[in-house]
Amino acid sequence: SYELTQPLSVSVALGQTARITCGGNNIGSKNVHWYQQKPGQAPVLVIYRDSNRPSGIPERFSGSNSGNTATLTISRAQAGDEADYYCQVWDSSTDVVFGGGTKLTVL
Amino acid sequence: EVQLVESGGGLVKPGGSLRLSCAASGFTFSNAWMSWVRQAPGKGLEWVGRIKSKTDGGTTDYAAPVKGRFTISRDDSKNTLYLQMNSLKTEDTAVYYCTTDVVGAGVYYFDYWGQGTLVTVSS
């Protein structure tokens, strides 16, 4: 079965750039999507198809995907960006797969 | 505005049953593929299963942990999605979210989520 690996936690200084990775075998050949989940709230889609932002998502959020790693980049990090972030793909043998999630802390 | 409102969660004993509902509005429900995604306390997201639109066959798919115990259905006349959960186990304890699904060639993701409903399985 296909698996996605995320770091448990990432820290970033206020105003700096945070990068959250999502590892998977040849993930660059798949479409990767990212969700933000703040405490007590439902997940929100922040990036779809590797690098596309839904309407209402700030340009500070961007995504890339190549080789065995996809990356969610959050520029000029704000306190309001503190949340759990999940990557997700669809795999022909495993169906929907979520990464384990990364807790982003803004210092 | 897309709205998804889940209901039906609660406390149930192991081996028991529960039916969740998800009332949808703000989009053409009958054309939508819908899923249930759950999240155990303090844990990550886990896809439970999906139902396709009737025009795409109306069929269902399930994740291995729930296959044979859970059933997803829909009532397009009521714009409502259901999750029938039988033979519940303690490990089914989670917040259950309904989602609208975006589907394409090699693409599958969840663009809207409900607020979730908590299911607790405990004796």
Interface residues (C-beta under 8 A of the other chain):
Chain A: K30 N31 H33 Y35 Q37 Q41 A42 P43 V44 L45 Y48 R49 P54 Y86 Q88 W90 D95 V96 V97 F98 G99 G100 G101
Chain B: S35 V37 G44 L45 E46 W47 D61 A63 Y97 V102 G106 V107 Y108 Y109 F110 D111 W113 G114 Q115 G116
